[in-house]
Structures are given as C-alpha cells and as structure tokens.
C-alpha cells in the first residue's frame, strides 16, 4: 500500500523546467542555460518565439474543427505510406510492453510540401500533403501552412542555440544536408477518454521522440508527464504544465545519438482525464540523406562514440514502422 501511495504522489508532482528567452541578445548566456537543461532532462520552455497568439489560437481552432468531423470524412484523408494525413485512435502503439491496445488519440500529419522536380520527392517524409476538402474546412490549409512555417522558423532558431551549447558554430546545423532541407512534420493531436495506467490504457504511451527536437503547443488541459530517469524503478512521473505564451521543447533520440549521450532524450507520456485535450507537435530532424554520427565536440580519447552512424531517413523510418500497429501486421 505504501508503494502505491508513493507512486501516486510521484505521478501528481508538477515539474519545474528551465525557460529560455529567444529574444535574449546574450546568446552565450542562453546557450549555457540551454546546455544545463539538455543535460538534466532534455525538456525546457521557450518564450519570445515570435509566433503570434492569434495564429496559435487559429491553428488550434482549425485543428478542433477537423477532429469534430464525422469519422467517414476524416478517413478520406487517411495517413498514407509517406506519413501524411489522418491517423485514427489506436493507430499508434508507443509502449507495447505496457499498453493493451494503442494510444487513445487521433492525429493529423503535415510535412514539408514538396515542389515539382524536388529531388527528394519520391523519398519518405518528402511528398505532397493530404488536405481536407476546402469546401468542408475553408481556410484550413492556409492556416496550417502558415503555422507550419512559423514553427519551422522557431525550431531553426533553437537549433542555433543548441549548436552553441554543444560548442559548435551557431550555424552548424544550418547546412543543406542538415536543417537546410529538413524532415519536418507537424502533428495535430486530439486526446480523448480516461487513462488507466494500471490497466495499460494511455492517451499516449511512454516513449522518447524519434528525431532531433519537438516544439510543442498544448491547451490548458493537463496530461503531459515526463520521467527524468527511466532507469529508476518504479518510474517517477511529473506533470509538465502549459504556460501561457510559452512553448514546450524536448529533445529527441536522434540528438541524443548525435551528442553521444551528452544531451538527453527524455521519456514522456500523456494521461487522459476524461476531457478533450488538443496539442500541436512540430518534429524536426535533418535532411533525408544526413548521416547522423557523433559530433566532433562530443567525443575524445576518453569518450569514444557510443552509437553507430546511421542515415537520418533510415532511423526515422524504423521508428515510425515500430510505432504503428497496422504496419507491424503487414
């Protein structure tokens, strides 16, 4: 009984995360704060990002309009093999050891809109998007494309601070083979129902993100939890609250590999409380062909590379395939 009480106390704890001001002109001061946050848990907030509250609210409003559509209408833009479009409830299983079904969430994937004669046009993660019918949701595509570009801009600004925090030149990740031609995916998410961890029912199962980093906007409904040390048993979960005007940012496994484990990709999950909950996650990683190998500043004679070099698209594709239930069965 004591263990159960301890677990419940840990579960309701609210996490305190570092806040990075993107308007701070002292870049090295910001980079030092960011470095500490990335070594501690890989989750932090950013403020003064330049995304207007009006655009953010409009994106959430349009997202809700899509998820309010009849299932039949949403299925017209069902997610394809290039990871574009609608993903129904239970379509993704992120924690198969502890989940009885899949995640109790539905989502919609939007990526970079490939142009005619794009050399990457036939590769995974670079392809035309699927869009809801304009007559059904007028203005939906325009809003999402505008928000997408703003989120991409913010991620690139954060990447410059990450480079400084890793003792690299600020423009290190700006190269064409890195974020000059990134794999960037925006995911609108709607959570529903109650979560029962003891029964294996979650809004979103425990996982770490696949890519370089994630820029996350959430509504005011609590649900996101992080586990700063995945090796401690039982796991200690802390809620991450939404802060008005700020975005939550977390590092992904690809950056942990890139940094030789110096920066952390942290386990997180979402618990539903019966309320509808909405979020917009923007995932960014380097170009399709980028070879992700230990950064030069993250290795030495006493700290040799811990991970094998791997092409970005190969790694991301493997992770997507493992996480989607219907792909596992084909």
VOLO-650823 format. One record per residue: x negated, z, y negated of N, C-alpha, C in turn. Coordinates in steps of 0.2 Angstrom, whole numbers, plus 5000, padded with zeros to 4 digits. Layout:
BEGIN
XZYXZYXZY ...
This chain:
BEGIN
499650005006500050005000499650004994 499050044994498650044988498349974987 498149944992497849874991498349824988 498949834990499449794987499549804980 499549874978499649894971499049864967 498449864970497849844966497949764965 498149734970498249664969498749644964 499249674964499749664959499549684952 499149734951498849754944498349694942 497949674947497449614945497849554943 498349544946498749474945499049474938 499249534935499549534929499149544923 498449544925497949554919497949494915 497849504909497849444904497049434902 496849374903496149354902495949344895 495349364893495049364886494549304887 494649254883494249194883493949184877 493349154877492949134870493349074867 493349074860493649024856493148984852 493148924853492648884850492948844844 492748844838492948814832492648744831 493048694833492748624832492548604825 492748644820492648624813492048664811 491748704815491148744813490548694812 490248694806489748644804489048664808 489048734810488448754813488448734821 488248674822488348654829488048694834 487448714832487048754837487348824839 487648854833488048914834488548904839 488948854838489548834843489248824850 488748784850488448774857488248834861 487948884857487748944860488348984863 488848984859489449024861489748984867 489748914867490048874872489648884879 488948894878488548904884488648964887 488749014884488949084887489649074890 490149044887490749034890490748994897 490348944897490248904903489848934908 489448974907489049014912489549074915 489949104910490349154913490949134917 491349084915491949064919492148994918 491848954913492048884913492748874910 493048924907493648924903493548944896 493848914891493748934884494348894880 494448924874494948884869494548844864 494848794862494548764856495148764850 494948774844495348764838495048714833 495448704828495248654823495048584826 495448564831495348504835495548444832 496048444827496248384823496848354826 497148374832497748354834498348384831 498748344827499248374823499848414828 500048464825500648504829501248454830 501348414825501848364825501848314831 501248294832501048244838501148284845 500848344845500848384851501648394853 501948414848502748434849503048374852 502948314849503248254850503048234858 502448244859502248224866502648274871 502648334870503048374874503748364875 504048344869504748324869504948264873 504448214872504548154876504448164884 503948204885503748224892504448254895 504748304892505348334894505848284896 505948234891506448184892506348144898 505748124900505648094906505848134912 505548194912505748234918506448254919 506848244913507548264914507948204916 507648144917507948084920508148094927 508648064930508848064937508248044941 508148074947507648054951507547984953 508147954954508147874955507747844950 507847864943507547824938506747844938 506647904939505847914939505547884945 505847874950505547844956505447764955 505647734950505547664948504847664946 504547714944503847714941503347764946 503547754952503147804957502447784957 502047844957501247834957501047784962 500647734959500347684964499647704966 499247664970498647674973498047684967 498247654961497747664956497847734952 498247774954498447834951498747834944 499247794944499647784938500447794940 500747834936501447844937501747914939 502247914942502647974943502448004950 502348064950502148104956502648154957 503048154963503648194964503448264966 503948314966503748384968503548384976 503048424977502748424984502248374986 502148324981501748264982500948284983 500748344980500048364980499948434983 499448434987499348504991498548514989 498548564984497848584982497548644986 497948684989497648734993497948745000 497848695004498148685010498048745015 497548785014497448845018498048895017 498248895010498748955008499448925006 499548865006500148835004500548805010 501248825010501648805016501848725015 501948705009502148635008501648605003 501848594997501448564992501548604985 501348574980501448604973502148594971 502448654968503148644965503148624958 502848554958502848524951502948454952 503148424947503148344946502748324940 502448264941501948244935502048174934 501648154929501648084927500948064925 500548014928499848004927499847944922 499447944917499247894912498547884911 498247824912497547814911497347774906 496747754905496547704900496847634902 497147604897497547544898496947484898 496847464904496347404905496547344901 496147314898496247244895496047184899 496347134897496147064900495447054901 495247034907494547024908494047084908 494347144909494047204909493647204916 492947214916492547204922492747264927 493047314925493247374929493947364931 494347314929495047304930495247314937 494847294942495147304949494847364953 494547414949494247474952494747524951 494747574956495147634955495047664948 495547694945495647734939495547684933 495447624934495547574928496047524930 496647524927497147474929497647484924 498147434923498747444919499147504921 499447534916499847594917500547574919 500847614922501647614923501947644918 502447614915502847644909503547644911 503947704909504647704909504947644905 505547624907505947574904506047594896 505847544892505847564885506647574883 507047544886507747554884508047624886 507747644891507847714894507547764890 506947754888506547804884506147764878 506547754873506247714867505747754864 505147724862504647764859504147804863 504347814870503947854874503247834875 503147764876502447744877502047744871 502347734865501947734859501747814858 502147854859501947924858501347944863 501447924869500947944874500247914873 500247854871499647814870499347844864 499647864859499347904853499047964855 499448004858499248074860498548064865 498648014869498048004874497447994870 497447944865496847934861496547994857 497048034855496848094851496548144856 496748154862496448194867495748174869 495748104870495048074871494548094866 494748084860494348104854494048174854 494548214856494348294856493848304862 493948274867493548284873492848264872 492748204868492148174867491748224862 492148254857491848304853491548364856 491948384861491748444865491148424870 491148364872490548344876489948344872 489948334866489348334862489048414861 489548454861489348524861489048544868 489448524873489148534880488448514881 488348454878487648424878487148474875 487248494869486848544866486748604870 487348624873487248694877486848684883 486748624885486348604891485648584889 485448594882484848574880484648504880 485148464879485148394879485248364872 485148304870485348274863486048274863 486348284857487048294856487448224859 487148164858487448104860487248084867 487048134871486848114878487348084882 487948114882488548094886488948034883 488648014877489047954874488847884877 488347884881488147824884488647784887 488647714887489147674891489247694898 488747714902488847724909489147804909 489247834904489547904904490247904901 490247934895490847934891491047874887 490547834887490647774883491247724886 491247734893491847704896492047744902 492447804900492547854904493147834909 493247874914493847884918494147944915 494747924911495147974908495847974910 496148024912496848024915497248084912 497748064909498248114906498748124911 498948194912499448204916499948254913 500548224913501148264911501448304917 501548374916501748414921502348454920 502848454925503348494924503448544930 503348604929503448654935504148684935 504348704941505048724942505048774948 505548824947505648864953505148934952 505248974957504849034958504349024963 503749054961503249054966503149124970 503049114976502949174981502249174984 501749194981501049184984501049214992 501349264993501349295000501649255005 502149205002502449155007502149085006 501649085002501249015002501648964997 502048994993502448944988502148954981 501848904978501548904972501748844967 501748854961501848804956501348754957 500748784957500148744958499648784962 499448754968498948794972498248804969 497948854971497248874969496748814970 496448794965495948744965495448744959 494948704959494548694954494648614952 494548594946494748524944494148484946 494348424947493848374950493248344946 493448334939493048294935492548334931 492448314925491948344920492248394916 492848384913493248444910493948424909 494348474907495048464906495248494900 495648454896495948484889496648494891 496848554890497548574892497948604887 498548574886499048604881499648624886 499848684884500448714888500948744883 501548754886502048784882501948854882 502448894880502348964879502549004885 502748964891502949004897502249014901 502149084902501549104906501649074913 501049064916500949034923500249024925 499849004920499148984922498749054924 498449054929497949104931497249084933 496749114932496049104934495749154938 495349134942494949184946494249174945 493949224941493249214939492749214944 492849244950492449254955492749244962 492749174964493149154970492849194976 492249224976491949254982492149324983 492449354978492749424979493349424983 493449474987494049474991494349544991 494949554989495449504988495249474981 495549414980495349374973495749414967 495349414962495649444956495949394951 496549394950496849334946497049364939 496949324934497049344927497449284924 497949304920498349254916497949234910 498049164909497749134903498349124898 498449154893498949144888498849084884 499449054882499448994877499349024870 498948994866498849024859499048964855 499448984850499748934845499148894842 499148834841498648794838497948784842 497948814848497348804852497448764858 496948734861496948704867496548744872 496748744878496348774884495848724887 495248734888494748694891494448724897 494448684902494048714908493548654911 493048674914492548634917492748614924 492548554926492748534932492148534937 492248514943491748524948491148474947 491348414944490848364943490248384938 490548424933490048454928489648514931 489948544936489548604939488948564943 489148514947488648474950488048444946 488348414940487848384935487348444932 487648504931487248554928486848594933 486948574940486548614945486848684946 487448694945487748754946487648804940 487348784935487248824929487948834925 488348784924488948794921489448794927 490048834926490448854931491148814931 491348794937492048764938492448814941 492948844938493248904940493948884944 494048924949494648924952495248944948 495848904948496448924944497048904948 497648924946498248914949498848924944 499448904946500048914942500548944946 500849004944501349034947502049024943 502549004946503148994943503549054943 503949064937504349124937505149114936 505249054938505949034938506148994932 505748994926505848954920505548884921 505848834918505448774917504848784913 504348754915503648754912503348684911 503148674905502848604904502048614902 501648564904500948564901500748484901 500248474897499948414897499148424898 498948394903498248404905497848334904 497348334901496948274900496248284903 496148244909495548254913495048194911 494448214910493948164908493348174912 493048114914492448104918492048044916 491448034918491047974916491347914919 490947864918491147794920491247794928 491547744930491647724937491047724941 490547694938489847674941489347734940 489447784936488947834934488747874940 488047874941487847914946487747984944 488048034946488048104944487548134948 486948154945486448184948486148244943 485748284946485548344942485248324935 485548354930485248334923484548364923 484148324919483448344918483348414916 483748434911483648504909483848564913 484148544919484448594924484048604930 483448574930483048584936482348594934 482048624939481248644938481048654945 480348674945480048684952480348744955 480648794951480948854954481648844955 481948784952482648774953482848704954 482748684961482748614963483548594963 483648534963484348504963484748534969 485348564968485748594974486248544977 486348484973486848444975486548364976 486848334981486648264982486948224976 486548174974486848124969487448084972 487948074968488548034970488847994964 489047934966489447894961490047934959 490247924953490747964950491447944953 491547874954492147854957492247874964 491747874968491747894975491947964975 491648014971491848084971492548094969 492748064964493448074962493948044967 493847994969494247964974494348004980 493748034983493848084988494248144987 494148164981494548224979495348214978 495448154975496148134975496448124982 496148094986496448074993496548144997 496048194996496148254999496748294997 496948284990497448324987498148294988 498248234990498948204990499148204998 499648234999499948245006500048175009 500448135005500648065009500048025010 499448035006498847995008498548025014 498548085015498248115021498548085027 499148065027499548045033499447975034 499147935030499047865031498447845033 
